[in-house]
Amino acid sequence: MKTLRVSNFAFNFNSRRYSKVILLDGGEDAKLQAFLATVKADLEKIKDERERAKRLAVLVAERLGGNEMADLVAASEADVARIGTKVVRIGDLQVGVCRHRALLYKYCADRVPGGPSCRLVRGDYASSYGGGGHAWNVVILYGVEWLCDVMHEPG
């Protein structure tokens, strides 16, 4: 598959529980611009591409609520409701689930000099706990594809 390059881009994750448009607009979203500047400054210090990919995952997870919340999905839904619009700028989010994190990871990876080559993937999963929709990134390191899930134990 080819790597998806995004500029100003909206992504509609339309599911039974969630029907908002997530907007990634680096020209208009000051919070997204500030986060990207932080990411660039942080990653330019790291030379190893694997460590850069891992650090980006940690930064994205930290920016979108970390991993310590008992119910990240409910917290994310409350955060989106707080914003109160159908079109949600990613920079306005304080808490994000897989779709938000995978998008933000991809957005940053495409804009950081020497950032990891990656693609955004959406799909379904099934487990003994249930199942549902999920989003993640595939990162290419040293010519090998790696799954990068920014939800659980990023980095």
Secondary structure, DSSP 8 states (H G I E B T S, - for coil): ------SSEEEEEE-SS-EEEEEE-TTT-HHHHHHHHHHHHHHTT---HHHHHHHHHHHHHHHTT-S--S-HHHHHHHHHHHH-SSEEEGGG-SS--HHHHHHHHHHHHHHSTT--EEEEEEEEEEETTEEEEEEEEEEEETTEEEEE-SSSS--
